[in-house]
């Protein structure tokens, strides 16, 4: 959980975003729908939400990376 919060800070989330998310406040990145420190913002910050960290997530993240590459290739002129 601590490593995840550090990564979120590096990717542009503010400490206030992280604390509001942890306390499920309406001003949090998930608008209070989740009281977890695991959240993301794929649209603006290119951060994928991963709710747990295990080996099972490797194929999921590979698919996310492939999808992001595909989106980038079709959005170029």
C-alpha positions as CSV (number, residue, x, y, z in Angstrom):
1,X,0.0,0.0,0.0
2,X,2.8,2.4,0.8
3,X,4.6,1.8,-2.5
4,X,1.3,2.3,-4.4
5,X,0.8,5.7,-2.7
6,X,4.3,6.8,-3.6
7,X,3.7,5.8,-7.3
8,X,0.5,7.9,-7.2
9,X,2.4,10.9,-6.0
10,X,4.9,10.5,-8.8
11,X,2.1,10.3,-11.3
12,X,0.6,13.6,-10.3
13,X,-2.0,12.8,-7.6
14,X,-1.9,15.2,-4.6
15,X,-1.6,14.1,-1.0
16,X,-5.1,15.5,-0.6
17,X,-6.4,13.2,-3.4
18,X,-4.8,10.2,-1.6
19,X,-6.2,11.1,1.8
20,X,-9.7,11.9,0.5
21,X,-9.7,8.6,-1.4
22,X,-8.6,6.7,1.7
23,X,-11.5,8.2,3.7
24,X,-14.0,7.8,0.8
25,X,-14.8,11.5,0.5
26,X,-16.9,12.9,-2.4
27,X,-13.9,15.0,-3.6
28,X,-11.7,11.9,-4.0
29,X,-10.7,10.5,-7.5
30,X,-13.4,7.8,-7.2
31,X,-16.0,10.3,-5.9
32,X,-16.3,8.4,-2.6
33,X,-17.2,5.1,-4.1
34,X,-14.3,3.2,-2.7
35,X,-12.3,3.6,0.5
36,X,-9.1,2.2,-0.7
37,X,-5.6,3.5,-1.5
38,X,-5.6,1.5,-4.7
39,X,-7.1,3.7,-7.4
40,X,-6.1,5.0,-10.8
41,X,-6.9,7.5,-13.6
42,X,-6.5,6.0,-17.0
43,X,-7.9,9.0,-18.9
44,X,-5.8,11.9,-17.5
45,X,-2.8,10.3,-15.8
46,X,-2.4,6.9,-17.5
47,X,-2.6,5.1,-14.2
48,X,-4.3,1.7,-14.2
49,X,-6.3,0.7,-11.1
50,X,-4.9,-2.6,-9.7
51,X,-6.9,-3.8,-6.7
52,X,-4.3,-6.3,-5.6
53,X,-0.7,-7.2,-6.4
54,X,-0.1,-10.8,-7.3
55,X,1.2,-12.9,-10.2
56,X,-2.4,-13.3,-11.4
57,X,-2.3,-9.6,-12.4
58,X,0.5,-10.1,-15.0
59,X,-1.8,-11.2,-17.9
60,X,-4.3,-8.5,-17.0
61,X,-1.7,-5.7,-17.1
62,X,-0.2,-7.1,-20.3
63,X,-3.7,-6.8,-21.8
64,X,-4.0,-3.2,-20.5
65,X,-0.6,-2.3,-22.0
66,X,-1.6,-3.9,-25.4
67,X,-4.9,-1.9,-25.3
68,X,-3.0,1.3,-24.5
69,X,-0.6,0.7,-27.4
70,X,-3.6,0.0,-29.7
71,X,-5.4,3.1,-28.7
72,X,-2.2,5.2,-29.3
73,X,-1.7,3.7,-32.7
74,X,-5.3,4.4,-33.9
75,X,-5.4,7.9,-32.5
76,X,-2.3,9.1,-34.5
77,X,-3.0,10.9,-37.8
